[in-house]
Amino acid sequence: MKFRGEYEHSLDEKGRTAMPSSFREIIQARGGGKPAPLILLRWLDDCLRLYLLEDWEAEEERFESSLDDLLDLDETAADIRRVLFSLATEVDLDGHNRILIRPALREHAGIKDAVVWVGQGRYLELWEPVRWRTRIQSALQDRGVLRQTLGTLVRRSGSGTG
């Protein structure tokens, strides 16, 4: 099951927002009938990412295995680790199917009164609505590049079959 779609929800004064029901169903299915553990983190774009904890730990392991923890000589890799891991927070759905977005995470993404939940397959992105619309409009400005990249990705994924 993959996360797909785009939904806008309000944010209350405490920084809580309701998770769209289609996303909640996936999380409950992956958790064996109860919500699977989740992790919310700052991303490199002006957005947040929400992973099932199990999926994030696999991503984290891939990232960590590619780094040399003892030397940490690559400053960019160290900065990536700092950006991604420093605000990573386990979150739970409350009794009203909401998650709490910490103030530092809201500040990073510019989220104030509303949030756009965006399905991205294995994970979700949370965006401030104006930033989301601006990002999509910007991406659509150069559809030729999008088509070319999509073609490359499809050919690459198809080359391993058959």
N, C-alpha and C positions, 0 to 999 in steps of 0.2 A: 504494500500500500504506500502510495506516494502523496505528499502534500501538494495540492494544486488549488489555484484560485486566489482571489484577492478580496478582502473584506475590510471595511472600515468600522472601527468601534471607538466609542468614547473612552476617556480615561477619567477616573474619579479623582477627588482631591487627595487621596492617599497614594495615587499612582497605580491603581489597579485597573485592569482591562479584561473584559470577557473574551475567552477564546472562542472563535467561531466553531459551531457544532460539528462541521465536517472534519475539522482538524482534531477536535476532541475525540471523535469516534476512532480515528486512527491511533491516537495516543492510548485510548482505552483498549483497543484491540491488541496493540503491541504490549500492553501491560497485563494481558490475560484477564481482561474484564474490569480492571481498576486502572486509573491513570498511571502510565509509566513515568519514572523519574525524568525530569527535564533539567536542562542547563541553558541559561541565558547569558550571552556574552556580547561585548562590544566587538564590532567588526571593522574592517579596514575602510569600508564605505561609511557614510553617515547613517548607519542603520545598526540594528541589533540582530543577532542570530539566535534562534531557539532550536536546540537539538534535543532529541531523546538522549538521555545521559549515556546509554549504551552506545549509541552512534557517535556521540562526541568523544567518548573515551577511545574508540577505534581511530578517529581522526587524530586525536591527541597522540596516540601511540605512533601513528605514521609520522607525524611531525617530529616527535621526540627522537624516534629512531634515526632520523636523518640529521640530527644535530650532535655535536660533540659537547656534552655537558661539562666536561672537565676543562676544556680550553675556552669554549665560547668566544672564539676569536672573531667570528663574523658579527660585526656590530648590527647589521640589518636583521640577521636572524634573531639576535638577542632582543632587538626592538620589537620584532613581530611577536615573540614570546611574551614580552611585557604587555603589549597592547591587548593581545588575545586573552591571556590568562589572568591578568591582574584584577579584572572586574567580573570574571566568570562566576556566576552565581547559580546554585541549584534552586529551582523554583518549583512550587507545587500549585496545583489547582485548588482553590478554596471551595467551600460549599456552594458557591455561586458560579463556579467554573471560571474564575478569574485568576490571573497571575499578578503578582506585585512586581513592578519595574522599579528598581532602586533609583534614587535621584541621580547618581553619577551616570548610570546607563541612559536615563531619560535625557540628561544634559548632552551626552555624546551624540545622541540621535536627534536632538532638538524636539523631542516629544513633549507636548504640553497638555492639550485637551483631547486629542484623538490620536489613534494609531491605525496604520494600515497593516494588516496581516497578509503576507504574501507567501504562498506555497512555492517552494523551490525544489520539489522532489523529496530529497532526504532530510531537509530542514526547512524552517520557516524564517523569513525575515520580517522585522518589525520596523516600519518607517513612519516618520512624521508625514502626514498627507501631502503637503505642498512639495516637500523634498522628493517624495515618491513620484508624483506627477511630473516634476521637473526632470527627474532622472530618466523616466520612460520617454518623455518628449525628446530629450537629448539623444537617447539611444536611437530613436526612430528617425533622427535627422540624417543619419548615414546608413540607410537600409542596405546599401551595397556592401558595406563592411560586414554588417550582420549576416547577410546572405552568404558571403564568402566564408566567414568563420563557421557558420552552420554547416556549409558544405564540407569544409575541412574536417569538422568534428564527426559528421555522419560517415564520411569516407574512412576516417581513422577507426571508428568503432566497428565498421563493417569489414575492415580488412582482417580482423581476427576470426571471422566466421567462415565456415564452409570448408 
